[in-house]
Amino acid sequence: MSLAIRRAGRCAFCTFRVSEQSTPSLLQWHIGAKRRRSVRSSGGSRSTQLRSAPPRAEQFRPPSEHKPRNHDSGPSSKGFERLLLEELRRHKSYAEDKANNDSRIWQLTHAEARNARKLLAKQLSHFETQVKTALARAREHRNATKENNTLYFYLRQAFVDKDMRGLGAEMRYRFHTSNFETEHQSSHTVELQQALADLTHPLEWFPGTRAMQRTIHLHIGPTNSGKTYHALKRLEAAKSGIYAGPLRLLAHEVYSRFNAKGKKCALITGEEQRIPEGLNTVMNSCTVEMVPLNAQVEVAVIDEIQMLGDSERGWAWTQAFVGVQAKEVHLCGEVRVESLIRSMCEAMGDKLVIHRYERLGLLKVEPRPVGFAFDQLKKGDALILFSRVQIHAMKKEIEKKTGKRVAVVYGSLPPETRAAQAALFNDPDNDYDFLVASNAIGMGLNLSVKRIIFEATAKHDGIGKRRLETSEIKQIAGRAGRFKSAHSTIQQGTDIQESTKLDVDQDPNVEATTGYVTAMHKDDLAIINKAMHLDAPPLKTAGLFPAAEIMKRFTALFPAATPFSYIVLRLQELAKLHPQYHLCGLRDQILILDLIQPFKISIDDRIVFMSAPINVRRKDPLMSLVVVELAQCLANQTSGELLDLKSLPLYMLDQDIHDHPLGTKGYLGMAEAFHQSINLYLWLSYRFSGVFRSQSLAFHVKRLIEAKIDECLAEVQWQAHLERGYSRKLEAQGRLKDELSALETSENSIGNALEGDDEVEAEDMLDENDAHLATDTQVGAVKSAAGESTLVPEDGNIPVPPLVAHAPESLHREAGV
């Protein structure tokens, strides 16, 4: 089990007895690649063979394609038991440190603090007994089912799903559950909790919308079939309306198009709001989380409606579709969403009109990969990568080898920069022949792409490396052969179609073009070719998340000192759903709630704070420090000026990118965390404008740090062999995940643990992919430089990283100080 200890979570079932087969299982290969076994040769003598890995084209089979292995039905859990006891010791240490820190924050007397420590020691002892009892039951009675050994079941499930990080989070939750059940829970309380956790009728959450008789227009078809185009033509002709897209980039594109055509339109996203002068009606282009549900409009367009099936953000599409008060609601998406939308419309009593589209032009998979022969690239080629660092490295390498210019597009680019890059690529009269982009272009960005080239068919999703889904491959590949671009649309003039007719036929004056898709590697091309001939399975459920009012009422059933993160998790655990819906999970929200728990903040404000689109799971502590300080400002209702924040490394604006102790890569990592911190400040400034008042200065700082990030990215070198080697390493872990999924089909299989996120865009995963570029030594150096602890010190002030200097003079001048 030595490997299991080193790579926690990657082989939770490695102690299972797996039957010997002529072809070794992926699990066996992972835990013993160099282990030799004896087999009978044809001559009857025994020989030794070295196991070989399966061909790479088979490395990313979906779990459903794996045949279940024969294995012992009961877990022999010595290795996992060691990990669990080790995590239990860490939990005790964490709980004791947190209690001491909370005592300082709440300024408890010595007697009160002593009593609190005694109570905690009693609670920890009781919980430790429960964990050891669960372990003994699993070890001695081979019992690990949810019904008979619930605690062990959930702890092991969390470990399998999310490694040691998931195990630690689940242990903290089960500790709080144990305390509450022991001290406060009664049968009546449980009944009330279960009643409030009944989410089987989400349509009733929007009575104003249910009072309307809406007409739902469902535009379905493959990529590049004109679905969104026709829906937007109807929105252009309306007096009031809303466009809701999955990305800020798309919201900005629609905003730019409408205003370029003389149609006044506002841009509303979490971090930015632009209201044109003279706009006296609701005409908004927004991200789907920002749809105004209390505004009555003529037309609403909800793009990429199939996202309502997403396990993390699906709730936002469901909320927008079910709750928007529009006479006409136009939904644009894939064919696989039809049956789900039909059943939801029947439940709401809304009229449904379906518009079916065919692709405008052919889409062909090329027979051969392009490799790294960059001189063979053609004008209009778009290379798809899943790391922002590698996007810029690839750009630099192509420009070096071909002498041509390369445009870049990814989600976290500032909208103006993205629009400029797209215009350069779409313009046929310049030397910007190629595009290097992230999967953000699959979400509907209008680009004149002739051929899509995948650099890889796997990406990091925040938890682990996984193969792209069939729907994702087809969505990205379908961007090839676009017949019209944003550039050509804006160049046409300012005429607005007054007709309200939804003409779904292809314009006969538009010449359809053939799009092509290929890959840089042969094995990736095989995966793409297979995906292009498959149909994505129909969606069965829509995402759901408890409304704020439900969370507030549920909180009232708990003692005042109960951590809000526990209350949210408890609501998730008890939630009862209609079969048509699934509960969206949690990721950063729980970590955010734990960070702000010590401060005196209302439940309403905690709900707002937990929805912030940030990533606090980074290895560097900057984001956590910023969250804690901003929460302190909100609790005190003072000191929200940007220049007063001690956790922001404003000194970086005057620092040369080469002067960082870890060089440009180290500077880039901190700069991205700084950029996310500024976005958080802007996001909060629209919700707590009386506290966070330096909005204009924050936009200025945002532009400055974006320029610094661009400097760093311009120096990145393409290292294909290192990137590919790392990708292969993670692919092996992906094969193991598939093996474990197959093993879970036994009677002792493990259910699903909570996952989640809020308004986090597709490009946020780029940071996850870039994480491997920093070594453990580099991460340690950054932590040492910025300060490791995120706990509030004894004096109640936020720790200041040693490297942080005074804000540059230019910022004081910008702020008028």
Buried (B, 14 or more C-beta within 10 A) or exposed (E): BEEBEEBBBBBBBBBBEBEEEEEBBBBBBBBBEEEEEEEEEEEEEEEEEEBEBBEBBBBBBEEEEBEEBEBBEBBBBEBBBEBBBBBBEBBBEBBBEBBBBBBBBEEBEEEEBEEBBEEBBEBBEEBBEBBBEBBEBBBEEBBBBBEEBEBBBBBBBBBBBBBBBBBBBBBBBBBBBBBBEEEEBEEEBEEBBEEBBEBEEBBEBBEEBBEBEBBBBBBBBBBBBBBBBBBBBBBBBBEBBBBBBBBBBBBBBBBBBBBBBEBBBBBBBBBBBBEBEEEEBBBBBBBBBBBBBEBBBBBBBBBBBBBBBBBBBBBBBBBBBBBBBBBBBBBBBBBBBBEBBBEBBEBBEBEBEEBEBEBBBEBBBBEEBBEBEBEEBEBBBBBBBBBBBBBBBBBBBBBEBBEBBBBBBBBBBBBEEBBEBBBBBBBEEEEBBBBBBBBBBBBBBBBBBBBBBBBBBBBBBBBBBBBBEBBBBBBBBBBBBBBBBBBBBBEEEEEEEEEEEBEBEBEEEEEBBEBBBBBBBEBBBBBBBEBBEEEBEBBBBBBBBBBEEBBBBBBEBBEEEBBBBBBBBBBBBBBEBBEBBBBBBBBBBBBBBBBBBBBEBEBEBBBBBBBBBBBBBBBBBBBBBBBBBBBBBBBEEEEBBBBEBBBBBBBBBBBEBEEBEBBBBBBBBBBBBBBBBBBBBBBBBBBBEEBBBBBEBBBBBBEBBBEBBBBBBEBBEBBBEEBBEBBEEBBBBBBBBBBBBBBBEBEBBBEEBBBBBBBBBBBBBBBBBBEBBBEEEBBEBBBEBBBEEBBBEEEEEBBBBEBBEEBBEEBEEBBEE
